[in-house]
Amino acid sequence: MPDKHLFEYAVVRLVPRVEREEFLNVGVIVYCRDLGFLKTRYQLPEERLRAFGGGELDLEELRERLRVFERICQGRPDGGTIGRLSPAERFRWLTAARSTVVQTSAVHPGLCFDAAHTLDRLYEQLVS
């Protein structure tokens, strides 16, 4: 039987009005050091966001912010300075507390056999 690996994850949240502290879960970030895995999966539920945040939200800006999360996870050059850090440093940077429209939950640990499957499972449970 294969070994289980420690992983960490955080939920990506959109907070249309930071002062109200209301949010929608729109994605998940999973990091597993043993498997060299750092990925995010997200969706931008436009209708729900319009209803939730009113007409004040710039959906294209939100899309771009989520794409930046993805580029940083991938360690791509267009992820900027943060994208060139180690996977652990990138995960810590992405999950640091911030007071902006895109935030993450607290980091939670777990054990998994397959980090990609775990990402999909968490996405289905927490976002879909």
The 8 nearest C-alpha neighbors of each residue, nearest first, counted from 0:
[[1, 2, 3, 112, 111, 4, 113, 110],
 [2, 0, 3, 112, 4, 113, 111, 110],
 [3, 1, 4, 112, 0, 111, 110, 5],
 [2, 4, 112, 111, 110, 1, 5, 113],
 [5, 3, 111, 110, 112, 6, 2, 33],
 [4, 6, 110, 109, 31, 111, 3, 108],
 [7, 5, 31, 109, 30, 108, 110, 4],
 [8, 6, 108, 30, 107, 29, 109, 106],
 [7, 9, 29, 107, 28, 106, 30, 108],
 [10, 8, 106, 104, 28, 27, 103, 105],
 [9, 11, 27, 104, 103, 26, 12, 28],
 [12, 10, 103, 26, 27, 25, 102, 24],
 [13, 11, 24, 102, 23, 25, 103, 101],
 [12, 14, 101, 23, 22, 100, 15, 102],
 [13, 15, 22, 100, 16, 17, 21, 101],
 [16, 14, 52, 100, 13, 17, 22, 56],
 [17, 15, 18, 19, 14, 20, 21, 52],
 [16, 18, 20, 19, 14, 15, 100, 99],
 [17, 19, 16, 20, 21, 14, 15, 98],
 [20, 18, 17, 21, 16, 14, 15, 22],
 [19, 21, 17, 18, 22, 14, 16, 15],
 [22, 20, 19, 14, 16, 23, 17, 15],
 [21, 23, 14, 13, 12, 20, 24, 15],
 [24, 22, 13, 12, 25, 14, 21, 48],
 [23, 25, 12, 126, 11, 26, 13, 10],
 [26, 24, 41, 42, 12, 126, 11, 23],
 [27, 25, 41, 11, 40, 10, 24, 126],
 [26, 28, 10, 11, 39, 40, 9, 122],
 [29, 27, 39, 8, 9, 38, 10, 40],
 [30, 28, 8, 38, 37, 7, 118, 39],
 [29, 31, 37, 7, 36, 6, 8, 32],
 [32, 30, 6, 36, 34, 33, 35, 5],
 [31, 33, 35, 34, 36, 30, 6, 87],
 [34, 32, 31, 35, 4, 5, 36, 6],
 [33, 35, 36, 32, 31, 114, 4, 113],
 [36, 34, 32, 33, 31, 37, 86, 30],
 [35, 37, 31, 34, 30, 32, 38, 114],
 [38, 36, 30, 72, 29, 86, 31, 35],
 [39, 37, 72, 29, 28, 36, 30, 73],
 [38, 40, 28, 27, 69, 29, 41, 72],
 [39, 41, 26, 27, 28, 38, 122, 42],
 [42, 40, 26, 25, 27, 39, 43, 65],
 [43, 41, 25, 44, 26, 40, 126, 127],
 [42, 44, 45, 25, 41, 62, 48, 61],
 [45, 43, 47, 46, 48, 42, 25, 49],
 [44, 46, 48, 47, 43, 49, 58, 50],
 [47, 45, 49, 48, 44, 50, 51, 43],
 [48, 46, 50, 49, 45, 44, 51, 52],
 [49, 47, 51, 45, 50, 46, 52, 44],
 [48, 50, 53, 46, 52, 47, 51, 54],
 [51, 49, 47, 48, 53, 52, 46, 54],
 [52, 50, 48, 49, 47, 53, 15, 46],
 [53, 51, 15, 49, 48, 50, 56, 54],
 [52, 54, 49, 55, 50, 51, 56, 48],
 [53, 55, 56, 49, 52, 50, 57, 48],
 [54, 56, 53, 57, 52, 49, 15, 58],
 [57, 55, 54, 58, 52, 53, 15, 49],
 [56, 58, 60, 59, 61, 55, 54, 62],
 [59, 57, 61, 60, 56, 62, 45, 43],
 [58, 60, 62, 61, 57, 63, 64, 56],
 [59, 61, 63, 57, 58, 62, 64, 56],
 [60, 62, 58, 64, 63, 59, 65, 57],
 [63, 61, 59, 65, 60, 64, 58, 66],
 [62, 64, 66, 60, 65, 61, 67, 59],
 [63, 65, 61, 67, 66, 62, 60, 68],
 [66, 64, 68, 62, 67, 63, 61, 69],
 [67, 65, 63, 69, 68, 64, 70, 62],
 [66, 68, 70, 64, 69, 65, 71, 63],
 [69, 67, 65, 71, 66, 70, 72, 64],
 [68, 70, 66, 72, 67, 71, 39, 73],
 [71, 69, 78, 67, 73, 72, 68, 75],
 [70, 72, 82, 78, 74, 68, 73, 69],
 [73, 71, 69, 38, 70, 74, 37, 68],
 [72, 74, 70, 75, 71, 69, 38, 37],
 [75, 73, 82, 71, 72, 83, 70, 78],
 [74, 76, 78, 77, 73, 70, 82, 71],
 [77, 75, 78, 79, 82, 74, 83, 80],
 [76, 78, 79, 75, 70, 82, 71, 74],
 [79, 77, 82, 71, 70, 76, 75, 81],
 [80, 78, 77, 82, 81, 76, 83, 71],
 [79, 81, 82, 83, 78, 84, 76, 77],
 [82, 80, 83, 79, 84, 89, 78, 71],
 [83, 81, 78, 71, 74, 79, 80, 84],
 [84, 82, 81, 80, 74, 85, 76, 79],
 [83, 85, 81, 82, 88, 89, 86, 80],
 [84, 86, 88, 87, 89, 83, 74, 82],
 [87, 85, 89, 88, 90, 37, 84, 72],
 [88, 86, 90, 89, 85, 91, 32, 30],
 [89, 87, 91, 85, 90, 86, 84, 92],
 [88, 90, 86, 92, 87, 91, 84, 93],
 [91, 89, 93, 87, 92, 88, 86, 94],
 [92, 90, 88, 94, 89, 93, 95, 87],
 [91, 93, 89, 95, 90, 94, 88, 81],
 [94, 92, 90, 91, 95, 89, 68, 103],
 [93, 95, 91, 92, 103, 90, 96, 9],
 [96, 94, 92, 93, 91, 97, 103, 102],
 [97, 95, 94, 98, 102, 103, 105, 104],
 [98, 96, 99, 102, 95, 103, 101, 94],
 [97, 99, 17, 96, 100, 102, 101, 14],
 [100, 98, 101, 97, 102, 17, 14, 13],
 [99, 101, 14, 13, 15, 102, 17, 98],
 [102, 100, 13, 99, 12, 14, 11, 103],
 [103, 101, 12, 11, 97, 13, 100, 99],
 [104, 102, 11, 10, 12, 94, 9, 105],
 [105, 103, 10, 9, 106, 11, 102, 12],
 [104, 106, 9, 107, 103, 94, 10, 96],
 [107, 105, 9, 8, 104, 7, 108, 94],
 [106, 108, 8, 7, 9, 105, 109, 6],
 [109, 107, 7, 6, 8, 106, 5, 110],
 [108, 110, 6, 5, 7, 111, 107, 8],
 [109, 111, 5, 4, 3, 6, 112, 108],
 [112, 110, 3, 4, 113, 114, 5, 109],
 [111, 113, 3, 4, 2, 114, 1, 110],
 [114, 112, 116, 111, 115, 117, 4, 3],
 [113, 115, 117, 116, 118, 111, 112, 31],
 [116, 114, 118, 117, 113, 119, 36, 38],
 [115, 117, 119, 118, 113, 114, 120, 112],
 [116, 118, 114, 120, 115, 119, 121, 113],
 [117, 119, 115, 121, 116, 120, 29, 122],
 [118, 120, 122, 116, 117, 121, 123, 115],
 [121, 119, 117, 123, 122, 118, 116, 124],
 [122, 120, 124, 118, 123, 119, 125, 117],
 [121, 123, 119, 126, 125, 120, 124, 27],
 [122, 124, 127, 120, 121, 126, 125, 119],
 [125, 123, 121, 122, 126, 120, 127, 119],
 [124, 126, 122, 121, 123, 127, 24, 10],
 [125, 127, 122, 24, 25, 123, 124, 26],
 [126, 123, 125, 122, 124, 25, 42, 24]]
